[in-house]
Amino acid sequence: MKLGLAVYGTTFMMGIHPRSTRPRITASQLLEQATQYGLQGIELPLSLLEGEDAAALTRQAKARGQYLVVASGGYDPKPLKEAIEAAGRLGAPTVRTVVGGADFGGDRRRMAGRWSSFLQEVLSGLGEAARAAEQAGVVLAVENHQDLASEELLWLCREIGSPHFGITLDTGNPLATAEEPVDFARKLGPHLKHVHMKDYWIYMSDEGYRLVRSPLGQGAVDFAALLHVFDEYCPKVNMSMELGALEARHTRVLCEDYWQEYPQRSAAQLAHLLRFAQGNARPTGDWRTPFEKNAPEEDIIAYEQRQFLTSLSYLQNLLQERNTASQTM
């Protein structure tokens, strides 16, 4: 397993957020930053390659033993094929994508009556893109982006049926589709191709719960248990650190209309989820991030930096403990 760096959890620091006044980070700067932090790879949107020497970036990453992953989006095969071609030129083994459809927090209510046809469109687009990935020798890995539930991701993997198609597991996002993270990972284990290491604090609400970004290791996600799942199913998987968004995600599992476009779930499954959420919930209080409080940019950057460094230390220590334990067995 290699641990690397993604850009999405530190968008003010890296000049990616629309309200950030910092210059946007470049691909080579991102790779250099990963090296300085002792990380073994980067996940980058293609936009960061503008004006860059892509061949030099590939040589540099290869010389350092670092992975490259291309972050794309959508299920339209045309731009996905372009991302796949770019990944092939970069020597990046994986293209990550998201399909959307639902609002954040797993909210499908605006898609009422249309979710089934949406999934068929997704299957058609990703299936065509997966065939292009096969030809390029690249893996296309769709993320659980608070949109697709485990049942639907499994269905996509079975229908497409290609070793060049699978899942980018975001470790925090199962909570947004009313699923426990370790159970979710184990269910999808044979199809995992890439991982986003993310954690959330849980704050209960009258309608369900809010997911608020937290430093990795301080929230609800059991990363030690997840590493055991990865050891079993994908021991060489690349993992990108990604703190959560600056806005909380409200998952309204106690609203009856939340469920209307979801796969059938049992009362026992809901009870299991709610026990997990309540058992990991933080005390009632102000859950807002500095961004949500309209804090100055420098305060938001400092907040991102603190959470990033805390998360980095936690994950590096956890992986070191895992490696030490495996060597003594």
Helices and strands as residue ranges (DSSP letters): E 2-6, H 27-36, E 41-45, G 46-49, H 54-64, E 67-71, H 77-90, E 94-97, G 109-111, H 115-136, E 139-143, H 150-160, E 165-170, G 173-177, H 181-188, G 189-191, E 192-197, E 200-205, E 208-213, H 223-233, E 238-241, E 249-251, G 256-259, H 267-280, H 297-327
